[in-house]
């Protein structure tokens, strides 16, 4: 959806996905969805504060907790956005 220009629609779908992943206890899926949502907000909406505080930081915490190598990627996104 975001590639088609419907950023708000993409955000809504990510939020739906996030709710589902929380309900089923999919920690990795939740973390990846949080990261994608945060990156989308920062890159398309320019809302870096919300992206970092509400999504990317939470994603990084989850990924580090479960020992996922994806934590490095999220850290790189955070560094790019906050840099």
Secondary structure as GFF3:
##gff-version 3
##sequence-region A 1 83
A	DSSP	three_ten_helix	2	4	.	.	.	ID=ss1
A	DSSP	alpha_helix	7	24	.	.	.	ID=ss2
A	DSSP	alpha_helix	27	40	.	.	.	ID=ss3
A	DSSP	pi_helix	41	45	.	.	.	ID=ss4
A	DSSP	alpha_helix	48	50	.	.	.	ID=ss5
A	DSSP	pi_helix	51	56	.	.	.	ID=ss6
A	DSSP	alpha_helix	57	66	.	.	.	ID=ss7
A	DSSP	alpha_helix	70	82	.	.	.	ID=ss8
###
